[in-house]
């Protein structure tokens, strides 16, 4: 049973999370639940397009040279 509530919205979902470095690949965020379905939390999948938007924003802010880039779908 998923006991996350509305206060968890926006919290990241990570793949390949490393508890030593506290780093991982952000793949989604807590977004919504359906009424009557207490066992599942849903969120949008961050694909290559989301990574491209992030990298372009980092570059436009002048931090593009220092942006950490990992495997596809990774967001530092």
N, CA, C and O atoms as CSV, one atom per row, in Angstrom:
chain,resi,resn,atom,element,x,y,z
A,1,UNK,N,N,0.846,-1.182,0.000
A,1,UNK,CA,C,0.000,0.000,0.000
A,1,UNK,C,C,0.891,1.245,0.000
A,1,UNK,O,O,1.863,1.314,0.752
A,2,UNK,N,N,0.567,2.206,-0.825
A,2,UNK,CA,C,1.320,3.454,-0.924
A,2,UNK,C,C,0.713,4.456,0.052
A,2,UNK,O,O,-0.452,4.829,-0.083
A,3,UNK,N,N,1.501,4.893,1.038
A,3,UNK,CA,C,0.961,5.828,2.014
A,3,UNK,C,C,1.435,7.267,1.775
A,3,UNK,O,O,1.316,8.109,2.665
A,4,UNK,N,N,1.962,7.553,0.600
A,4,UNK,CA,C,2.362,8.914,0.270
A,4,UNK,C,C,1.121,9.782,0.099
A,4,UNK,O,O,0.102,9.324,-0.418
A,5,UNK,N,N,1.211,11.033,0.533
A,5,UNK,CA,C,0.080,11.948,0.458
A,5,UNK,C,C,0.431,13.123,-0.452
A,5,UNK,O,O,1.505,13.158,-1.052
A,6,UNK,N,N,-0.489,14.084,-0.545
A,6,UNK,CA,C,-0.273,15.262,-1.379
A,6,UNK,C,C,1.005,16.020,-1.038
A,6,UNK,O,O,1.562,16.699,-1.901
A,7,UNK,N,N,1.471,15.919,0.176
A,7,UNK,CA,C,2.703,16.595,0.570
A,7,UNK,C,C,3.950,16.026,-0.076
A,7,UNK,O,O,5.019,16.633,-0.012
A,8,UNK,N,N,3.822,14.866,-0.695
A,8,UNK,CA,C,4.989,14.255,-1.339
A,8,UNK,C,C,5.108,14.655,-2.810
A,8,UNK,O,O,6.063,14.260,-3.479
A,9,UNK,N,N,4.164,15.425,-3.316
A,9,UNK,CA,C,4.196,15.836,-4.717
A,9,UNK,C,C,5.501,16.547,-5.052
A,9,UNK,O,O,5.977,17.398,-4.300
A,10,UNK,N,N,6.063,16.182,-6.191
A,10,UNK,CA,C,7.314,16.798,-6.635
A,10,UNK,C,C,8.551,16.094,-6.148
A,10,UNK,O,O,9.656,16.407,-6.591
A,11,UNK,N,N,8.390,15.144,-5.240
A,11,UNK,CA,C,9.554,14.393,-4.753
A,11,UNK,C,C,10.124,13.525,-5.866
A,11,UNK,O,O,9.361,12.928,-6.626
A,12,UNK,N,N,11.444,13.440,-5.981
A,12,UNK,CA,C,12.050,12.728,-7.115
A,12,UNK,C,C,11.960,11.216,-7.015
A,12,UNK,O,O,11.913,10.639,-5.929
A,13,UNK,N,N,11.937,10.598,-8.181
A,13,UNK,CA,C,12.080,9.150,-8.316
A,13,UNK,C,C,13.428,8.925,-8.966
A,13,UNK,O,O,13.725,9.516,-10.005
A,14,UNK,N,N,14.245,8.080,-8.367
A,14,UNK,CA,C,15.586,7.827,-8.889
A,14,UNK,C,C,15.747,6.384,-9.340
A,14,UNK,O,O,15.167,5.464,-8.764
A,15,UNK,N,N,16.544,6.211,-10.380
A,15,UNK,CA,C,17.014,4.897,-10.798
A,15,UNK,C,C,18.506,4.883,-10.523
A,15,UNK,O,O,19.156,5.929,-10.555
A,16,UNK,N,N,19.046,3.721,-10.258
A,16,UNK,CA,C,20.482,3.577,-10.014
A,16,UNK,C,C,20.975,4.535,-8.918
A,16,UNK,O,O,22.038,5.142,-9.047
A,17,UNK,N,N,20.192,4.661,-7.842
A,17,UNK,CA,C,20.562,5.563,-6.753
A,17,UNK,C,C,21.700,4.967,-5.935
A,17,UNK,O,O,21.660,3.798,-5.550
A,18,UNK,N,N,22.708,5.782,-5.676
A,18,UNK,CA,C,23.882,5.376,-4.901
A,18,UNK,C,C,23.799,6.045,-3.533
A,18,UNK,O,O,23.911,7.267,-3.433
A,19,UNK,N,N,23.606,5.255,-2.484
A,19,UNK,CA,C,23.459,5.815,-1.142
A,19,UNK,C,C,24.754,6.396,-0.600
A,19,UNK,O,O,24.727,7.161,0.363
A,20,UNK,N,N,25.875,6.052,-1.192
A,20,UNK,CA,C,27.166,6.611,-0.747
A,20,UNK,C,C,27.331,8.039,-1.274
A,20,UNK,O,O,27.741,8.934,-0.535
A,21,UNK,N,N,27.012,8.247,-2.548
A,21,UNK,CA,C,27.194,9.565,-3.158
A,21,UNK,C,C,25.909,10.388,-3.181
A,21,UNK,O,O,25.935,11.560,-3.558
A,22,UNK,N,N,24.794,9.793,-2.784
A,22,UNK,CA,C,23.482,10.438,-2.875
A,22,UNK,C,C,23.196,10.933,-4.282
A,22,UNK,O,O,22.648,12.021,-4.453
A,23,UNK,N,N,23.555,10.158,-5.283
A,23,UNK,CA,C,23.326,10.521,-6.687
A,23,UNK,C,C,22.599,9.388,-7.389
A,23,UNK,O,O,22.741,8.217,-7.035
A,24,UNK,N,N,21.825,9.759,-8.380
A,24,UNK,CA,C,21.117,8.772,-9.178
A,24,UNK,C,C,20.560,9.433,-10.418
A,24,UNK,O,O,20.789,10.619,-10.658
A,25,UNK,N,N,19.836,8.674,-11.195
A,25,UNK,CA,C,19.223,9.185,-12.415
A,25,UNK,C,C,17.770,9.524,-12.090
A,25,UNK,O,O,16.981,8.632,-11.776
A,26,UNK,N,N,17.413,10.804,-12.163
A,26,UNK,CA,C,16.034,11.228,-11.912
A,26,UNK,C,C,15.173,10.783,-13.085
A,26,UNK,O,O,15.410,11.187,-14.224
A,27,UNK,N,N,14.175,9.952,-12.808
A,27,UNK,CA,C,13.327,9.428,-13.874
A,27,UNK,C,C,11.900,9.959,-13.827
A,27,UNK,O,O,11.166,9.831,-14.808
A,28,UNK,N,N,11.490,10.557,-12.699
A,28,UNK,CA,C,10.138,11.082,-12.548
A,28,UNK,C,C,10.041,11.846,-11.231
A,28,UNK,O,O,11.025,11.982,-10.505
A,29,UNK,N,N,8.844,12.340,-10.934
A,29,UNK,CA,C,8.530,12.939,-9.633
A,29,UNK,C,C,7.150,12.453,-9.200
A,29,UNK,O,O,6.318,12.099,-10.035
A,30,UNK,N,N,6.912,12.438,-7.884
A,30,UNK,CA,C,5.572,12.116,-7.385
A,30,UNK,C,C,4.606,13.129,-7.970
A,30,UNK,O,O,4.831,14.335,-7.876
A,31,UNK,N,N,3.530,12.641,-8.576
A,31,UNK,CA,C,2.627,13.574,-9.232
A,31,UNK,C,C,1.170,13.405,-8.793
A,31,UNK,O,O,0.556,14.373,-8.344
A,32,UNK,N,N,0.603,12.201,-8.912
A,32,UNK,CA,C,-0.809,12.066,-8.580
A,32,UNK,C,C,-1.174,10.620,-8.265
A,32,UNK,O,O,-0.423,9.690,-8.558
A,33,UNK,N,N,-2.350,10.458,-7.658
A,33,UNK,CA,C,-2.944,9.155,-7.395
A,33,UNK,C,C,-4.377,9.204,-7.902
A,33,UNK,O,O,-4.964,10.279,-8.022
A,34,UNK,N,N,-4.939,8.035,-8.201
A,34,UNK,CA,C,-6.343,7.948,-8.581
A,34,UNK,C,C,-7.173,7.598,-7.350
A,34,UNK,O,O,-6.751,6.794,-6.519
A,35,UNK,N,N,-8.360,8.206,-7.235
A,35,UNK,CA,C,-9.266,7.852,-6.146
A,35,UNK,C,C,-9.573,6.369,-6.235
A,35,UNK,O,O,-9.827,5.843,-7.318
A,36,UNK,N,N,-9.550,5.717,-5.130
A,36,UNK,CA,C,-9.843,4.291,-5.095
A,36,UNK,C,C,-8.631,3.405,-5.354
A,36,UNK,O,O,-8.729,2.182,-5.256
A,37,UNK,N,N,-7.499,3.999,-5.679
A,37,UNK,CA,C,-6.268,3.231,-5.902
A,37,UNK,C,C,-5.225,3.707,-4.899
A,37,UNK,O,O,-4.403,4.571,-5.203
A,38,UNK,N,N,-5.268,3.138,-3.713
A,38,UNK,CA,C,-4.349,3.552,-2.647
A,38,UNK,C,C,-2.981,2.911,-2.771
A,38,UNK,O,O,-2.091,3.217,-1.977
A,39,UNK,N,N,-2.787,2.038,-3.734
A,39,UNK,CA,C,-1.543,1.283,-3.790
A,39,UNK,C,C,-0.527,1.833,-4.780
A,39,UNK,O,O,0.578,1.302,-4.884
A,40,UNK,N,N,-0.883,2.894,-5.512
A,40,UNK,CA,C,0.011,3.354,-6.570
A,40,UNK,C,C,0.131,4.867,-6.585
A,40,UNK,O,O,-0.863,5.579,-6.443
A,41,UNK,N,N,1.350,5.352,-6.757
A,41,UNK,CA,C,1.617,6.780,-7.001
A,41,UNK,C,C,2.090,6.876,-8.440
A,41,UNK,O,O,2.851,6.025,-8.900
A,42,UNK,N,N,1.649,7.905,-9.160
A,42,UNK,CA,C,1.996,8.073,-10.566
A,42,UNK,C,C,2.840,9.323,-10.762
A,42,UNK,O,O,2.787,10.260,-9.965
A,43,UNK,N,N,3.616,9.318,-11.833
A,43,UNK,CA,C,4.420,10.478,-12.192
A,43,UNK,C,C,4.841,10.397,-13.646
A,43,UNK,O,O,4.892,9.308,-14.219
A,44,UNK,N,N,5.146,11.548,-14.254
A,44,UNK,CA,C,5.559,11.563,-15.661
A,44,UNK,C,C,6.965,10.996,-15.810
A,44,UNK,O,O,7.809,11.178,-14.933
A,45,UNK,N,N,7.212,10.315,-16.910
A,45,UNK,CA,C,8.546,9.775,-17.172
A,45,UNK,C,C,9.426,10.857,-17.796
A,45,UNK,O,O,9.032,11.499,-18.770
A,46,UNK,N,N,10.605,11.054,-17.239
A,46,UNK,CA,C,11.567,11.997,-17.806
A,46,UNK,C,C,12.399,11.268,-18.844
A,46,UNK,O,O,13.250,10.448,-18.498
A,47,UNK,N,N,12.165,11.555,-20.084
A,47,UNK,CA,C,12.912,10.923,-21.155
A,47,UNK,C,C,13.988,11.860,-21.693
A,47,UNK,O,O,14.401,12.809,-21.026
A,48,UNK,N,N,14.423,11.576,-22.894
A,48,UNK,CA,C,15.486,12.356,-23.518
A,48,UNK,C,C,15.089,13.811,-23.725
A,48,UNK,O,O,15.941,14.697,-23.656
A,49,UNK,N,N,13.803,14.072,-23.978
A,49,UNK,CA,C,13.366,15.451,-24.189
A,49,UNK,C,C,13.533,16.270,-22.909
A,49,UNK,O,O,13.980,17.416,-22.964
A,50,UNK,N,N,13.182,15.701,-21.772
A,50,UNK,CA,C,13.344,16.408,-20.497
A,50,UNK,C,C,14.816,16.695,-20.230
A,50,UNK,O,O,15.155,17.767,-19.728
A,51,UNK,N,N,15.691,15.754,-20.559
A,51,UNK,CA,C,17.116,15.971,-20.360
A,51,UNK,C,C,17.603,17.102,-21.264
A,51,UNK,O,O,18.404,17.934,-20.838
A,52,UNK,N,N,17.127,17.138,-22.500
A,52,UNK,CA,C,17.527,18.188,-23.436
A,52,UNK,C,C,17.093,19.560,-22.914
A,52,UNK,O,O,17.875,20.509,-22.958
A,53,UNK,N,N,15.868,19.675,-22.426
A,53,UNK,CA,C,15.377,20.941,-21.870
A,53,UNK,C,C,16.252,21.373,-20.697
A,53,UNK,O,O,16.637,22.539,-20.599
A,54,UNK,N,N,16.564,20.431,-19.807
A,54,UNK,CA,C,17.416,20.747,-18.653
A,54,UNK,C,C,18.786,21.261,-19.100
A,54,UNK,O,O,19.265,22.277,-18.597
A,55,UNK,N,N,19.407,20.567,-20.033
A,55,UNK,CA,C,20.747,20.946,-20.476
A,55,UNK,C,C,20.741,22.300,-21.194
A,55,UNK,O,O,21.676,23.085,-21.038
A,56,UNK,N,N,19.695,22.576,-21.978
A,56,UNK,CA,C,19.604,23.869,-22.640
A,56,UNK,C,C,19.410,24.988,-21.631
A,56,UNK,O,O,19.978,26.068,-21.793
A,57,UNK,N,N,18.618,24.751,-20.594
A,57,UNK,CA,C,18.421,25.754,-19.551
A,57,UNK,C,C,19.719,25.992,-18.787
A,57,UNK,O,O,20.054,27.134,-18.473
A,58,UNK,N,N,20.445,24.931,-18.489
A,58,UNK,CA,C,21.726,25.067,-17.791
A,58,UNK,C,C,22.707,25.858,-18.648
A,58,UNK,O,O,23.448,26.694,-18.131
A,59,UNK,N,N,22.718,25.602,-19.949
A,59,UNK,CA,C,23.613,26.311,-20.857
A,59,UNK,C,C,23.229,27.784,-20.949
A,59,UNK,O,O,24.106,28.648,-20.961
A,60,UNK,N,N,21.935,28.081,-21.014
A,60,UNK,CA,C,21.463,29.465,-21.114
A,60,UNK,C,C,21.772,30.251,-19.854
A,60,UNK,O,O,21.940,31.469,-19.912
A,61,UNK,N,N,21.852,29.573,-18.712
A,61,UNK,CA,C,22.129,30.265,-17.450
A,61,UNK,C,C,23.615,30.467,-17.225
A,61,UNK,O,O,24.027,31.067,-16.232
A,62,UNK,N,N,24.416,29.964,-18.153
A,62,UNK,CA,C,25.864,30.099,-18.014
A,62,UNK,C,C,26.498,28.976,-17.234
A,62,UNK,O,O,27.713,28.967,-17.037
A,63,UNK,N,N,25.695,28.025,-16.785
A,63,UNK,CA,C,26.263,26.925,-16.004
A,63,UNK,C,C,26.429,25.668,-16.843
A,63,UNK,O,O,26.726,24.603,-16.302
A,64,UNK,N,N,26.242,25.772,-18.151
A,64,UNK,CA,C,26.309,24.606,-19.019
A,64,UNK,C,C,27.658,23.922,-18.997
A,64,UNK,O,O,27.723,22.696,-19.091
A,65,UNK,N,N,28.747,24.684,-18.874
A,65,UNK,CA,C,30.069,24.077,-18.852
A,65,UNK,C,C,30.283,23.240,-17.603
A,65,UNK,O,O,31.095,22.316,-17.596
A,66,UNK,N,N,29.552,23.568,-16.551
A,66,UNK,CA,C,29.728,22.864,-15.282
A,66,UNK,C,C,28.620,21.853,-15.023
A,66,UNK,O,O,28.625,21.181,-13.992
A,67,UNK,N,N,27.669,21.736,-15.951
A,67,UNK,CA,C,26.559,20.807,-15.743
A,67,UNK,C,C,27.070,19.370,-15.758
A,67,UNK,O,O,27.868,18.989,-16.615
A,68,UNK,N,N,26.607,18.597,-14.816
A,68,UNK,CA,C,26.973,17.185,-14.764
A,68,UNK,C,C,26.057,16.422,-15.702
A,68,UNK,O,O,24.834,16.477,-15.567
A,69,UNK,N,N,26.635,15.722,-16.638
A,69,UNK,CA,C,25.856,14.966,-17.604
A,69,UNK,C,C,26.184,13.504,-17.457
A,69,UNK,O,O,27.353,13.119,-17.487
A,70,UNK,N,N,25.174,12.695,-17.300
A,70,UNK,CA,C,25.378,11.265,-17.159
A,70,UNK,C,C,24.663,10.529,-18.275
A,70,UNK,O,O,24.497,11.066,-19.370
A,71,UNK,N,N,24.246,9.321,-18.009
A,71,UNK,CA,C,23.534,8.538,-19.014
A,71,UNK,C,C,22.247,9.230,-19.413
A,71,UNK,O,O,21.811,10.143,-18.712
A,72,UNK,N,N,21.620,8.832,-20.513
A,72,UNK,CA,C,20.332,9.433,-20.904
A,72,UNK,C,C,19.372,9.425,-19.730
A,72,UNK,O,O,19.334,8.468,-18.956
A,73,UNK,N,N,18.616,10.467,-19.600
A,73,UNK,CA,C,17.608,10.667,-18.561
A,73,UNK,C,C,18.189,11.054,-17.214
A,73,UNK,O,O,17.460,11.095,-16.223
A,74,UNK,N,N,19.492,11.341,-17.150
A,74,UNK,CA,C,20.052,11.717,-15.856
A,74,UNK,C,C,19.983,13.223,-15.698
A,74,UNK,O,O,20.327,13.980,-16.605
A,75,UNK,N,N,19.542,13.628,-14.555
A,75,UNK,CA,C,19.496,15.051,-14.226
A,75,UNK,C,C,20.225,15.236,-12.918
A,75,UNK,O,O,19.853,14.632,-11.912
A,76,UNK,N,N,21.254,16.057,-12.909
A,76,UNK,CA,C,22.007,16.229,-11.657
A,76,UNK,C,C,21.179,16.904,-10.591
A,76,UNK,O,O,21.663,17.123,-9.480
